[in-house]
Amino acid sequence: MDDDASGKAEGAQSIRRAVAILSVLAAGQEAGVRLTDVTERTGLDTLCVARRLGVFPIQVLMVDVGQRRPLGMSSAGLAMLARLQEVECEEILTQNEVRLRRLGLSLPRVRELVATTQRRGHVIREHGLIPGTKVVSVALEAPGGKSLAAFTAAGIDRRMSQQHTAEIAARLKESVARIETMLPR
């Protein structure tokens, strides 16, 4: 494939990804889920690419748009790692070990969180990175088993009961499943 054709294919892929992300945001809003972050995987990192604020006067802004974090640190990163094959997940964790350790995370703890996420099918952080918050994240998987992005709803922990958190997780999963069926195979 020549450079021009390759560039067009990458451009088309970016457009499809943007449409998928916007569709998840819209579906989440229609279902009453206030998504705060849309995070994309870029190599060994997560990158916050979009934010949609809810209507409650107190907003939980876990990460700024444009901010990168090592995969394994945030709930979005855990959701994405949990959708990968074990070998790829382990390679990423090994390469990010020093960075994660600097953030106070050990590999055994991150592996435990990934395993919990795999069993649940989503991340629930009872105590978000910001004190007094709770976070739910679900990963979007591209054809071939690659984690593409994660969608996160965050809120004040006292407003997110166990039942409400389960409802948010279910709505996020439904939205992500719809988007995954729209991605080219």
Buried (B, 14 or more C-beta within 10 A) or exposed (E): EEEEEEEEEEEEEEEEBEEBBBBBBEBBBEBEBBBBBBBBBEEBBBBBBBBBEBEEEEBBBBBEEEBEBBBBBBBBBBBBBBBBEEEEBBEBBEBBBEBBEEEEBEBEEBBEBBEEBBEEBBBBBEEBBBEEBBBBBBBBBBEEEBBBBBBBBBBBBEEBEEEEBBBBBBBBBBBBEEBBEEBEE
